Amino acid sequence: MKRRDFIIRTAGATAASLSYSKLYADINKEIESTADQTHYDVIVLGVGSMGSSTCYHLSKKGYKVLGLEQFDIPHEQGSHSGQSRLIRKAYGETSDYVPLLERAYENWKTLESETGSQVYYKTGIVYFGAANDPFLATVKQSSSKYNIEVNTLTSEECNHKYPQFKLPSEFQRLEEPDAGLLTPERSILLFVQQAILKGAVIRTKEKVLEWKRENGTVTVKTNRGTYQANKLVITAGPWAGKMIPGLAPKLKITRQALAWVKPKKWDNFILGKFPCWILENNEYDFYGFPILPVGNFGGPLGLKLALHYPGGEITDPDAVNRNTKESDENVLIQFLNQFMPDGYENTLVMKTCLYTNSPDQNFILDYLPGFDKDVIIATGFSGHGFKFASVIGEVMADLAINGSTHMPIDFLNAQRFGS
Ligand SMILES: Cc1cc2nc3c(=O)[nH]c(=O)nc-3n(C[C@H](O)[C@H](O)[C@H](O)COP(=O)(O)OP(=O)(O)OC[C@H]3O[C@@H](n4cnc5c(N)ncnc54)[C@H](O)[C@@H]3O)c2cc1C
């Protein structure tokens, strides 16, 4: 299909008229047909969560962009697969992220209005944890510092509103109504669709083998060609350590297991009746989502939950053991039996996904030291980055084009771990 036909066929499409599989098929056909060029304003290495948004923001501003992706878009080998991601604003990690989140929320809304497709579902999130839990304390701190609605529920109120949970009476129960879930695969496809419509060249199944910078020009060599650009943005997710000199020892790639289960009482856990949730239990941090109807969301089918465990099994992104273990499953079943008695009948699907952990679990957004302002990196998302994708792309575009950003990212600089 020619670019013009693609634009005509997709420009007026709405969420209802453009199915996920058709969007996927059309974008991949268009990608195959993009014309050969060799010099760009910016090359984006890795078109996953952050790279797709970077291509979108750059091409929207009129820059000539090449996005290079080693697999299909989207795919299940990296960090963005699995149907849903939590989005929340009263941030429990540190309140420093809240200004970025405020912008991320705005940018998700813009993507939705530009495409007529929904990516954000406001389900609310309930947080559970012990009275002295540090994560919940920071949620409250972020809420009061930035005036974000977070309600404290008594155990009676919580039992009435969310009878699916069975919790120790001494647990705190907090509720953030303006939180919910994002659909990662659909978001990435929409970013890429919009980037293509604005003229970006996106090439899939094209692996970057090496890059170098000489005399202010970046040269990128792939398994299919060689390209040049004024700037390079590296958004390589779990492969960042292989693409960014000196960073590998600082990034720990861990394998995460997640499950979709059949609950005993299906209807009690569906979207509209059941919220997203996070439960902090000693050092363990579990989270989950309502059952999403397959008609709108595709699969997998079931009640999704996982353990957020940055200290998990370390792996090489090119050699991940995708077989889930009995121990991965058992920890989730035990959790459900303890805290959601009607939540488990049997397991439907288990999958794996990868975290790219920085030493302090905070992102790294910066110019790559030693390359002036020609190479920009976004990495170390440590299992909590997706909700920010809509603003990270904007920040990367600012850094590539303007040489600075007005967004407060100093706390995420690359120098903080030493050289
Ligand atoms: C199980 C799980 C649950 C999560 N839950 C949440 C959540 O609820 N909320 C939240 O906000 N975040 C969550 N996250 C984290 C979030 O999904 C990640 O932080 C985010 O997806 C990271 O985006 P990325 O662009 O760095 O990586 P990716 O999306 O993996 O993109 C990197 C891309 O670069 C490509 N690439 C790499 N090297 C090359 C090369 N040499 N040549 C060409 N292409 C290359 C890869 O193929 C890939 O497509 C979760 C992550 C996991 C694994």
The ligand as an SDF file (V2000), in Angstrom:
LIG
                    3D

 53 58  0  0  0  0  0  0  0  0999 V2000
    5.8690   -7.3050   33.5010 C   0  0  0  0  0  0  0  0  0  0  0  0
    6.0160   -5.8180   33.3870 C   0  0  0  0  0  0  0  0  0  0  0  0
    5.0630   -5.0050   33.9740 C   0  0  0  0  0  0  0  0  0  0  0  0
    5.1830   -3.6280   33.9150 C   0  0  0  0  0  0  0  0  0  0  0  0
    4.2100   -2.8470   34.4710 N   0  0  0  0  0  0  0  0  0  0  0  0
    4.2720   -1.5020   34.3470 C   0  0  0  0  0  0  0  0  0  0  0  0
    3.2080   -0.7030   34.8050 C   0  0  0  0  0  0  0  0  0  0  0  0
    2.2000   -1.2070   35.3070 O   0  0  0  0  0  0  0  0  0  0  0  0
    3.2920    0.6290   34.6320 N   0  0  0  0  0  0  0  0  0  0  0  0
    4.3840    1.2170   34.0530 C   0  0  0  0  0  0  0  0  0  0  0  0
    4.3920    2.4440   33.9340 O   0  0  0  0  0  0  0  0  0  0  0  0
    5.4100    0.4770   33.5980 N   0  0  0  0  0  0  0  0  0  0  0  0
    5.3830   -0.8630   33.7300 C   0  0  0  0  0  0  0  0  0  0  0  0
    6.3850   -1.6480   33.2510 N   0  0  0  0  0  0  0  0  0  0  0  0
    7.5810   -1.0110   32.7070 C   0  0  0  0  0  0  0  0  0  0  0  0
    7.4500   -0.5340   31.2910 C   0  0  0  0  0  0  0  0  0  0  0  0
    6.7150   -1.4430   30.5060 O   0  0  0  0  0  0  0  0  0  0  0  0
    8.8370   -0.3090   30.7510 C   0  0  0  0  0  0  0  0  0  0  0  0
    9.5000    0.6070   31.6210 O   0  0  0  0  0  0  0  0  0  0  0  0
    8.8370    0.2500   29.3420 C   0  0  0  0  0  0  0  0  0  0  0  0
    8.1200   -0.5850   28.4840 O   0  0  0  0  0  0  0  0  0  0  0  0
   10.2780    0.3970   28.8610 C   0  0  0  0  0  0  0  0  0  0  0  0
   10.2520    0.9210   27.5560 O   0  0  0  0  0  0  0  0  0  0  0  0
   11.5400    0.8790   26.6250 P   0  0  0  0  0  0  0  0  0  0  0  0
   11.2050    1.7020   25.4430 O   0  0  0  0  0  0  0  0  0  0  0  0
   12.7430    1.2210   27.4470 O   0  0  0  0  0  0  0  0  0  0  0  0
   11.6970   -0.6650   26.2330 O   0  0  0  0  0  0  0  0  0  0  0  0
   10.9160   -1.4870   25.0740 P   0  0  0  0  0  0  0  0  0  0  0  0
    9.4910   -1.0960   25.0390 O   0  0  0  0  0  0  0  0  0  0  0  0
   11.2630   -2.9130   25.2440 O   0  0  0  0  0  0  0  0  0  0  0  0
   11.5780   -0.9220   23.7410 O   0  0  0  0  0  0  0  0  0  0  0  0
   12.9380   -1.0840   23.4120 C   0  0  0  0  0  0  0  0  0  0  0  0
   12.9730   -1.4180   21.9400 C   0  0  0  0  0  0  0  0  0  0  0  0
   14.2920   -1.2940   21.4200 O   0  0  0  0  0  0  0  0  0  0  0  0
   14.4660   -2.3180   20.4590 C   0  0  0  0  0  0  0  0  0  0  0  0
   15.9060   -2.5370   20.2500 N   0  0  0  0  0  0  0  0  0  0  0  0
   16.8260   -2.8050   21.1920 C   0  0  0  0  0  0  0  0  0  0  0  0
   18.0430   -2.9680   20.6370 N   0  0  0  0  0  0  0  0  0  0  0  0
   17.8960   -2.8030   19.3020 C   0  0  0  0  0  0  0  0  0  0  0  0
   18.7950   -2.8630   18.1950 C   0  0  0  0  0  0  0  0  0  0  0  0
   20.0920   -3.1410   18.3620 N   0  0  0  0  0  0  0  0  0  0  0  0
   18.3100   -2.6110   16.9580 N   0  0  0  0  0  0  0  0  0  0  0  0
   16.9960   -2.3110   16.7740 C   0  0  0  0  0  0  0  0  0  0  0  0
   16.0840   -2.2840   17.7980 N   0  0  0  0  0  0  0  0  0  0  0  0
   16.5320   -2.5100   19.0420 C   0  0  0  0  0  0  0  0  0  0  0  0
   13.7690   -3.5040   21.1160 C   0  0  0  0  0  0  0  0  0  0  0  0
   13.4990   -4.5570   20.2140 O   0  0  0  0  0  0  0  0  0  0  0  0
   12.5280   -2.8470   21.6790 C   0  0  0  0  0  0  0  0  0  0  0  0
   11.4460   -2.8530   20.7680 O   0  0  0  0  0  0  0  0  0  0  0  0
    6.2990   -3.0380   33.2780 C   0  0  0  0  0  0  0  0  0  0  0  0
    7.2650   -3.8520   32.6720 C   0  0  0  0  0  0  0  0  0  0  0  0
    7.1170   -5.2330   32.7260 C   0  0  0  0  0  0  0  0  0  0  0  0
    8.1550   -6.0950   32.0790 C   0  0  0  0  0  0  0  0  0  0  0  0
  1  2  1  0
  2  3  1  0
  2 52  2  0
  3  4  2  0
  4  5  1  0
  4 50  1  0
  5  6  2  0
  6  7  1  0
  6 13  1  0
  7  8  2  0
  7  9  1  0
  9 10  1  0
 10 11  2  0
 10 12  1  0
 12 13  2  0
 13 14  1  0
 14 15  1  0
 14 50  1  0
 15 16  1  0
 16 17  1  0
 16 18  1  0
 18 19  1  0
 18 20  1  0
 20 21  1  0
 20 22  1  0
 22 23  1  0
 23 24  1  0
 24 25  2  0
 24 26  1  0
 24 27  1  0
 27 28  1  0
 28 29  2  0
 28 30  1  0
 28 31  1  0
 31 32  1  0
 32 33  1  0
 33 34  1  0
 33 48  1  0
 34 35  1  0
 35 36  1  0
 35 46  1  0
 36 37  1  0
 36 45  1  0
 37 38  2  0
 38 39  1  0
 39 40  1  0
 39 45  2  0
 40 41  1  0
 40 42  2  0
 42 43  1  0
 43 44  2  0
 44 45  1  0
 46 47  1  0
 46 48  1  0
 48 49  1  0
 50 51  2  0
 51 52  1  0
 52 53  1  0
M  END
$$$$
